[in-house]
């Protein structure tokens, strides 16, 4: 007799007012399987997860079964763990001020009826748990002092251990976008832990925007689009491009990839000489021609990510000189108002903390650099700001294109498109971008690539700091690889590919330290 799946969903629909967020979706996760769940922002992934977690009630007609047993709908939130479901979200739910052991055992310790806790025994038990999964975590360490990778690993172990203590079955662990802010080495550690959890008997639903990561870690994958089930595929039999076509409903446009050529003027538009500053020991020198897209990359701590902020004046440079269209300025004298006056714009990686104001409407975020243009004799009108932002939002495919909506209410990809529109409307000479597609789904990524490509064709020089090797290979004319605060490799022409960038970054660790 065939064993029932660990998780089996049929007929799952969810409506919010007139909008149908899920439309008759089915999902089946086998026992001992890592199952991917993919889709663009707005595809229904988050709604499906919230139904499983008991936050949303599905429409009548849905059925959810765990290990062959029917689950009551809506799922009682307090019973999720006992039913055999556990969740790890991007915001890991850890308490930074508590120890590793306290976070690991929080649920049990909070409900235990005891006069005192034997911490020596608890720390020993925690160490045994970590050893079983091959992790080197100090049970006594304060969680706030752990690296992001260690915190993610702790959250996953806690979820699996909670299932072991609460459910008669191995359980289903849902990992909701656990990797966007982890370095590659951290992703490898996380994947090793996921495999160890599966060996212990758990099944895993891996939710991600990263097609390559899904192809690496999952056995099968389900793709949603516009709230509907598009396909469930065997990962090993499905190419990267086939995944993308199913996710966005079209193939990605070709950007030339390896060997992308820059036509036009040979004279540099931007020249940077001997730059150094916080995060960049330097000295670093580079140049960009009009319409050129230059990528900067390296391993974590290599210094490439400091360059955009130093050139804009968001960080104070200690040495170096910037020359733009023949006009020079000491890098240490650069400040954001001066940069803007010279036609330089900067989009930091932290889109809500540094690039925009999440609590303000999209329209105000987008209109901020051009308020003087929108001002009438009797002042600014909200309708003018909204109409302006709506026009720019339509050009970049912001969804929903609702200027009155707070920026923080948009998905990551749509917020990024709105912030990109804010700067592109200035037709800058130089754009400085830090991780422009971090945490962005493949559909929004395509829109962002299109917009940057159009800006470059119009003559804007674009500098991108990123660890997304695929993005750099597809979009850039040249890529500079950093190590220890210096440029150690330049890749261009036929040598510019995702694999060659990765190889150059990891090979850089074997280079001798600069004198």
C-alpha positions as CSV (number, residue, x, y, z in Angstrom):
1,X,0.0,0.0,0.0
2,X,1.4,3.4,-1.0
3,X,2.1,5.8,1.9
4,X,0.1,9.0,2.0
5,X,2.0,12.2,1.3
6,X,3.3,14.2,4.1
7,X,1.2,17.2,2.9
8,X,-1.7,17.0,0.4
9,X,-3.7,20.0,-0.6
10,X,-6.6,20.1,-3.1
11,X,-9.1,22.7,-4.1
12,X,-7.4,25.6,-2.2
13,X,-8.9,29.0,-2.9
14,X,-8.8,32.3,-1.0
15,X,-10.6,35.5,-1.8
16,X,-9.9,39.0,-0.5
17,X,-12.9,41.0,-1.5
18,X,-13.1,40.8,-5.2
19,X,-9.5,39.6,-5.6
20,X,-8.9,35.9,-5.9
21,X,-5.5,35.3,-4.3
22,X,-5.6,31.5,-4.7
23,X,-7.7,29.7,-7.3
24,X,-8.2,25.9,-6.9
25,X,-4.6,25.3,-6.0
26,X,-3.2,21.8,-5.4
27,X,0.0,20.8,-3.7
28,X,1.4,17.4,-2.7
29,X,4.7,17.0,-0.7
30,X,6.0,13.5,-0.4
31,X,7.5,12.0,2.8
32,X,11.2,12.8,3.0
33,X,11.1,15.3,0.1
34,X,12.4,18.8,-0.3
35,X,9.7,20.5,-2.3
36,X,10.1,23.9,-3.9
37,X,7.4,26.5,-4.1
38,X,8.0,29.3,-6.6
39,X,6.2,32.2,-8.1
40,X,6.5,35.9,-8.7
41,X,5.3,38.4,-6.1
42,X,1.5,38.2,-6.1
43,X,1.5,34.6,-7.3
44,X,-0.1,33.3,-4.1
45,X,2.8,31.7,-2.3
46,X,2.5,33.9,0.9
47,X,-1.3,33.4,1.0
48,X,-0.9,29.6,0.8
49,X,1.6,29.6,3.6
50,X,-0.6,31.8,5.7
51,X,-3.5,29.3,5.2
52,X,-1.2,26.5,6.4
53,X,-0.2,28.6,9.4
54,X,-3.8,29.3,10.4
55,X,-3.7,33.1,9.6
56,X,-6.2,32.8,6.7
57,X,-9.3,30.8,6.3
58,X,-9.7,29.2,2.9
59,X,-12.8,29.2,0.8
60,X,-15.2,26.3,1.2
61,X,-14.2,23.2,-0.8
62,X,-10.5,23.1,0.2
63,X,-9.0,20.0,1.7
64,X,-5.7,19.7,3.5
65,X,-4.3,16.3,4.7
66,X,-1.2,15.7,6.8
67,X,0.1,12.1,6.6
68,X,-3.3,11.0,5.4
69,X,-5.3,12.7,8.1
70,X,-7.7,15.5,7.3
71,X,-6.9,18.8,8.9
72,X,-9.8,21.0,10.3
73,X,-10.2,24.2,8.3
74,X,-9.5,26.9,9.1
75,X,-6.5,25.5,10.7
76,X,-6.4,26.4,14.4
77,X,-3.3,28.5,14.8
78,X,-2.6,27.1,18.3
79,X,-2.7,23.5,16.9
80,X,-0.3,24.0,13.9
81,X,2.7,22.4,15.6
82,X,0.7,19.5,17.0
83,X,-0.7,18.8,13.5
84,X,2.9,18.5,12.2
85,X,3.6,21.9,10.6
86,X,6.5,24.2,11.5
87,X,7.5,27.5,9.8
88,X,10.7,29.5,9.5
89,X,10.3,32.9,7.9
90,X,12.8,35.6,6.8
91,X,12.2,37.2,10.2
92,X,13.3,34.3,12.2
93,X,11.3,34.8,15.3
94,X,14.3,34.6,17.6
95,X,14.8,36.8,20.7
96,X,18.2,38.4,20.4
97,X,18.7,39.1,24.1
98,X,18.2,35.5,25.1
99,X,20.8,32.7,24.8
100,X,20.9,30.0,22.1
101,X,19.5,27.4,24.6
102,X,16.7,29.7,25.7
103,X,15.6,30.3,22.1
104,X,15.9,26.6,21.2
105,X,13.8,25.5,24.1
106,X,11.6,28.5,24.5
107,X,8.3,26.8,23.8
108,X,9.0,23.9,26.2
109,X,10.5,26.1,29.0
110,X,7.6,28.6,28.9
111,X,5.0,25.9,29.5
112,X,7.0,23.8,32.0
113,X,5.7,23.8,35.6
114,X,8.8,23.9,37.6
115,X,10.3,26.0,40.4
116,X,13.7,26.2,38.7
117,X,15.5,25.4,35.5
118,X,18.6,23.3,35.5
119,X,20.6,25.3,33.0
120,X,23.6,23.0,33.0
121,X,21.3,20.2,31.8
122,X,19.5,22.4,29.3
123,X,22.8,23.5,27.8
124,X,24.0,19.9,27.5
125,X,20.8,18.9,25.8
126,X,21.1,21.8,23.4
127,X,24.7,20.8,22.6
128,X,23.6,17.3,21.9
129,X,20.9,18.5,19.5
130,X,23.4,20.6,17.6
131,X,25.8,17.8,17.4
132,X,23.2,15.6,15.9
133,X,22.8,18.0,13.0
134,X,26.6,18.7,12.7
135,X,26.4,22.3,13.9
136,X,28.9,24.2,16.0
137,X,26.7,26.5,18.0
138,X,27.5,27.6,21.6
139,X,24.4,26.9,23.7
140,X,25.3,29.8,26.1
141,X,25.9,32.4,23.5
142,X,23.6,35.4,23.2
143,X,21.6,35.2,20.0
144,X,22.3,38.8,19.2
145,X,26.0,37.9,18.8
146,X,25.4,35.1,16.3
147,X,26.0,35.7,12.6
148,X,23.0,35.8,10.3
149,X,23.8,32.3,9.1
150,X,24.0,30.9,12.6
151,X,20.7,32.6,13.5
152,X,19.0,31.0,10.5
153,X,20.4,27.6,11.4
154,X,19.2,27.9,15.0
155,X,15.7,28.9,13.8
156,X,15.5,25.8,11.6
157,X,16.8,23.4,14.2
158,X,14.3,24.9,16.7
159,X,11.4,24.3,14.3
160,X,12.4,20.7,13.6
161,X,12.9,20.0,17.3
162,X,9.5,21.5,18.1
163,X,7.9,19.1,15.6
164,X,9.7,16.1,17.2
165,X,8.3,17.0,20.6
166,X,4.8,17.9,19.5
167,X,3.8,15.6,16.6
168,X,3.6,11.8,16.2
169,X,4.9,12.2,12.6
170,X,8.2,13.6,11.4
171,X,6.4,16.7,10.2
172,X,6.5,19.3,7.4
173,X,8.9,22.2,7.7
174,X,8.1,25.3,5.7
175,X,11.2,27.5,4.9
176,X,9.9,30.9,3.7
177,X,12.7,32.7,1.8
178,X,15.5,31.8,4.2
179,X,18.5,32.6,2.0
180,X,18.3,36.1,0.3
181,X,20.5,37.8,2.9
182,X,23.0,35.0,3.4
183,X,26.4,34.7,1.7
184,X,27.0,31.7,-0.5
185,X,28.9,29.9,2.3
186,X,25.9,30.4,4.6
187,X,23.6,29.0,1.9
188,X,25.7,25.9,1.7
189,X,25.5,25.5,5.5
190,X,21.8,25.9,5.5
191,X,21.3,23.4,2.7
192,X,23.4,20.9,4.6
193,X,21.1,21.3,7.6
194,X,18.0,20.9,5.3
195,X,19.4,17.6,4.1
196,X,20.1,16.5,7.6
197,X,16.5,17.3,8.6
198,X,15.2,15.2,5.7
199,X,17.5,12.3,6.8
200,X,15.8,12.6,10.2
201,X,12.5,12.0,8.5
202,X,11.1,15.5,8.0
203,X,9.6,16.9,4.7
204,X,10.5,20.4,3.7
205,X,8.7,23.0,1.6
206,X,11.4,25.4,0.3
207,X,9.9,28.8,-0.7
208,X,12.3,30.9,-2.8
209,X,12.8,33.4,-5.6
210,X,16.2,31.9,-6.5
211,X,15.7,29.4,-9.2
212,X,19.3,28.1,-9.0
213,X,18.9,27.4,-5.2
214,X,15.6,25.6,-5.9
215,X,17.3,23.5,-8.5
216,X,20.1,22.7,-6.1
217,X,18.2,21.7,-3.0
218,X,14.7,20.4,-4.1
219,X,13.5,17.1,-5.4
220,X,10.3,18.5,-7.0
221,X,8.9,22.0,-7.3
222,X,5.5,23.6,-7.7
223,X,5.1,26.9,-9.6
224,X,2.2,29.4,-9.0
225,X,1.3,32.3,-11.1
226,X,-1.6,34.8,-10.4
227,X,-3.0,32.5,-7.8
228,X,-3.1,29.4,-10.0
229,X,-1.2,26.2,-10.1
230,X,1.0,26.3,-13.3
231,X,3.0,23.1,-12.9
232,X,4.7,20.6,-10.6
233,X,8.0,19.5,-12.0
234,X,10.9,17.1,-11.2
235,X,13.7,19.5,-10.4
236,X,16.5,17.5,-12.0
237,X,14.6,17.3,-15.2
238,X,13.8,21.0,-15.5
239,X,16.2,23.6,-16.8
240,X,16.7,27.1,-15.3
241,X,15.0,28.7,-18.4
242,X,12.1,26.3,-18.1
243,X,11.5,27.3,-14.5
244,X,11.6,31.0,-15.5
245,X,9.2,30.5,-18.4
246,X,6.7,28.9,-16.0
247,X,7.1,31.5,-13.3
248,X,6.7,34.6,-15.5
249,X,4.8,33.2,-18.4
250,X,7.5,34.2,-20.9
251,X,11.2,33.6,-21.4
252,X,13.7,36.1,-20.2
253,X,15.1,38.5,-22.7
254,X,18.6,37.9,-23.8
255,X,21.0,40.6,-22.7
256,X,24.0,39.4,-24.6
257,X,25.6,37.6,-21.7
258,X,29.3,36.8,-22.2
259,X,30.9,39.1,-24.8
260,X,28.3,41.9,-24.5
261,X,29.8,44.8,-26.4
262,X,29.6,48.5,-25.6
263,X,29.2,50.7,-28.7
264,X,30.0,54.4,-28.8
265,X,32.6,56.7,-27.2
266,X,35.9,55.3,-26.0
267,X,36.6,58.3,-23.6
268,X,35.7,57.7,-20.0
269,X,32.7,59.5,-18.5
270,X,33.7,58.6,-14.9
271,X,37.2,58.2,-13.5
272,X,37.9,57.1,-10.0
273,X,41.5,57.4,-8.7
274,X,42.9,55.8,-5.6
275,X,39.7,55.6,-3.7
276,X,39.7,54.3,-0.1
277,X,37.5,54.7,3.0
278,X,35.4,52.8,5.5
279,X,35.1,49.2,4.3
280,X,37.5,49.8,1.5
281,X,41.2,49.8,2.4
282,X,42.0,50.5,-1.3
283,X,43.4,52.2,-3.2
284,X,40.9,51.5,-5.9
285,X,40.9,53.0,-9.4
286,X,38.3,52.4,-12.1
287,X,36.5,54.1,-15.0
288,X,33.2,53.9,-16.9
289,X,32.3,55.1,-20.4
290,X,29.0,56.6,-21.3
291,X,26.4,53.9,-21.4
292,X,28.6,51.3,-19.7
293,X,27.4,48.9,-17.0
294,X,30.2,48.0,-14.7
295,X,29.8,45.3,-12.1
296,X,31.7,45.1,-8.8
297,X,31.8,41.9,-6.8
298,X,33.8,39.6,-4.5
299,X,33.3,37.6,-1.4
300,X,31.8,39.1,1.8
301,X,34.2,41.6,3.2
302,X,36.1,42.1,0.0
303,X,35.2,45.8,-0.1
304,X,33.4,46.1,-3.4
305,X,30.1,47.0,-1.7
306,X,31.6,50.1,-0.1
307,X,32.4,51.8,-3.5
308,X,28.9,53.1,-4.4
309,X,28.4,54.6,-0.9
310,X,31.8,56.3,-0.9
311,X,31.4,57.7,-4.4
312,X,28.0,59.2,-3.4
313,X,29.2,60.6,-0.1
314,X,26.9,58.3,1.9
315,X,30.1,57.2,3.5
316,X,33.0,59.6,3.9
317,X,36.0,58.6,1.8
318,X,39.4,59.1,3.3
319,X,41.3,59.4,0.0
320,X,40.8,59.4,-3.8
321,X,39.4,61.6,-6.5
322,X,36.3,61.4,-8.7
323,X,36.2,62.9,-12.1
324,X,32.9,63.1,-14.0
325,X,32.7,64.5,-17.5
326,X,36.0,66.2,-17.0
327,X,35.1,67.9,-13.6
328,X,37.1,66.6,-10.7
329,X,36.5,66.5,-6.9
330,X,38.3,65.0,-4.0
331,X,36.3,61.9,-2.9
332,X,36.5,63.0,0.7
333,X,34.6,66.2,-0.2
334,X,31.7,64.4,-1.8
335,X,28.3,64.7,-0.1
336,X,24.9,63.5,-1.4
337,X,23.7,67.1,-2.4
338,X,26.9,67.6,-4.3
339,X,26.5,64.2,-6.0
340,X,22.9,64.9,-7.0
341,X,24.0,68.3,-8.4
342,X,26.6,66.5,-10.6
343,X,24.1,64.0,-11.9
344,X,25.0,61.1,-9.6
345,X,22.3,59.0,-7.9
346,X,22.6,56.1,-5.4
347,X,20.2,53.2,-4.6
348,X,21.3,51.4,-1.4
349,X,20.6,47.7,-0.8
350,X,18.4,48.5,2.2
351,X,15.4,49.7,0.3
352,X,13.2,50.6,3.2
353,X,15.8,51.5,5.8
354,X,18.1,53.7,3.5
355,X,16.7,54.0,0.0
356,X,13.1,55.0,0.7
357,X,10.7,55.8,3.5
358,X,8.4,52.8,4.1
359,X,5.7,54.7,5.9
360,X,5.3,57.4,3.2
361,X,3.1,56.8,0.2
362,X,4.7,55.5,-3.0
363,X,3.9,58.8,-4.7
364,X,5.9,60.9,-2.2
365,X,8.9,58.5,-2.4
366,X,8.9,58.7,-6.2
367,X,8.2,62.4,-6.4
368,X,10.7,63.6,-3.8
369,X,13.6,64.5,-6.2
370,X,11.3,66.5,-8.5
371,X,8.9,68.3,-6.1
372,X,10.0,71.7,-7.4
373,X,9.0,70.6,-10.9
374,X,5.5,69.6,-9.7
375,X,5.0,72.7,-7.6
376,X,2.3,75.1,-8.8
377,X,2.0,78.8,-7.9
378,X,-0.3,77.9,-5.0
379,X,1.7,74.9,-3.8
380,X,1.9,71.1,-4.2
381,X,-1.2,69.1,-5.0
382,X,-1.5,65.5,-3.9
383,X,-3.2,64.6,-7.2
384,X,-0.2,66.0,-9.2
385,X,2.2,63.9,-7.2
386,X,0.1,60.8,-7.6
387,X,-0.4,61.3,-11.3
388,X,3.3,61.7,-11.8
389,X,4.1,58.6,-9.7
390,X,1.4,56.6,-11.5
391,X,2.9,57.4,-14.9
392,X,6.4,56.4,-13.8
393,X,5.0,53.3,-12.1
394,X,3.3,52.2,-15.3
395,X,6.6,52.6,-17.2
396,X,8.4,50.2,-14.8
397,X,5.5,47.8,-14.2
398,X,4.9,48.6,-10.5
399,X,2.1,46.5,-9.2
400,X,-0.2,47.6,-7.8
401,X,0.4,51.0,-9.3
402,X,-1.2,52.8,-6.4
403,X,0.7,56.0,-5.4
404,X,-1.3,56.4,-2.2
405,X,-0.2,53.1,-0.9
406,X,2.7,53.1,1.7
407,X,6.0,52.0,0.1
408,X,6.3,49.3,2.8
409,X,3.1,47.7,1.6
410,X,4.5,46.8,-1.8
411,X,6.4,43.6,-2.4
412,X,10.2,43.8,-2.4
413,X,10.4,43.8,-6.2
414,X,7.7,46.4,-6.7
415,X,9.2,48.7,-4.0
416,X,12.5,48.4,-5.8
417,X,11.0,49.3,-9.1
418,X,9.3,52.4,-7.6
419,X,12.7,53.5,-6.0
420,X,14.4,52.9,-9.3
421,X,11.9,55.1,-11.0
422,X,12.6,57.8,-8.5
423,X,16.1,58.1,-9.8
424,X,15.7,57.3,-13.4
425,X,13.4,60.2,-13.9
426,X,16.4,62.5,-13.3
427,X,18.2,61.0,-16.3
428,X,21.4,60.7,-14.3
429,X,24.9,60.7,-15.7
430,X,26.0,58.0,-13.1
431,X,23.9,55.5,-11.3
432,X,25.3,53.7,-8.2
433,X,23.5,50.6,-7.3
434,X,24.0,48.2,-4.3
435,X,22.4,44.7,-4.8
436,X,19.6,46.1,-7.0
437,X,17.8,42.7,-7.3
438,X,18.3,41.3,-3.8
439,X,15.2,39.5,-2.6
440,X,13.4,40.2,-5.9
441,X,11.5,37.6,-7.9
442,X,12.5,36.8,-11.5
443,X,9.6,38.7,-13.0
444,X,10.5,42.0,-11.2
445,X,14.2,41.3,-11.9
446,X,13.4,41.3,-15.6
447,X,11.7,44.7,-15.4
448,X,14.6,46.1,-13.4
449,X,17.1,44.7,-16.0
450,X,15.0,46.2,-18.8
451,X,15.0,49.7,-17.1
452,X,18.7,49.7,-16.5
453,X,19.5,48.5,-20.0
454,X,17.3,51.4,-21.4
455,X,19.1,53.9,-19.1
456,X,22.5,52.7,-20.3
457,X,21.4,52.9,-24.0
458,X,20.5,56.5,-23.2
459,X,24.1,57.2,-22.1
460,X,23.9,56.8,-18.3
461,X,27.0,55.1,-16.8
462,X,25.9,52.4,-14.3
463,X,27.9,50.9,-11.5
464,X,26.5,47.8,-9.8
465,X,27.8,46.2,-6.6
466,X,26.4,42.7,-6.3
467,X,26.9,39.1,-5.3
468,X,24.4,38.0,-7.9
469,X,26.8,36.5,-10.5
470,X,24.0,35.7,-13.0
471,X,22.8,39.3,-12.9
472,X,26.3,40.6,-13.4
473,X,27.1,38.2,-16.3
474,X,23.8,39.1,-18.1
475,X,23.8,42.8,-17.6
476,X,27.3,44.1,-17.4
477,X,29.9,45.0,-20.0
478,X,32.7,44.4,-17.5
479,X,33.0,43.0,-14.0
480,X,35.7,43.9,-11.5
481,X,36.4,41.2,-8.8
482,X,37.6,42.5,-5.4
483,X,39.7,40.9,-2.6
484,X,41.0,42.6,0.5
485,X,39.8,46.0,-0.7
486,X,41.6,45.9,-4.0
487,X,40.6,45.0,-7.6
488,X,42.3,41.6,-8.4
489,X,40.5,40.6,-11.6
490,X,38.7,42.2,-14.5
491,X,36.3,40.0,-16.6
492,X,35.0,41.0,-20.0
493,X,34.1,39.6,-23.4
494,X,34.0,35.8,-23.6
495,X,35.4,35.5,-20.1
496,X,32.4,37.1,-18.5
497,X,30.0,34.4,-17.3
498,X,28.3,33.4,-14.1
499,X,30.8,30.5,-13.6
500,X,33.8,32.6,-14.4
501,X,32.8,35.3,-11.9
502,X,32.2,32.7,-9.2
503,X,35.5,31.1,-9.9
504,X,37.3,34.5,-9.8
505,X,35.7,35.4,-6.5
506,X,36.6,32.2,-4.7
507,X,40.1,32.0,-6.3
508,X,40.8,35.5,-4.9
509,X,41.0,34.0,-1.4
510,X,44.3,32.3,-2.5
511,X,45.9,35.5,-3.6
512,X,48.6,37.0,-1.4
513,X,47.7,40.0,0.7
514,X,48.4,43.4,-1.0
515,X,51.5,45.1,0.2
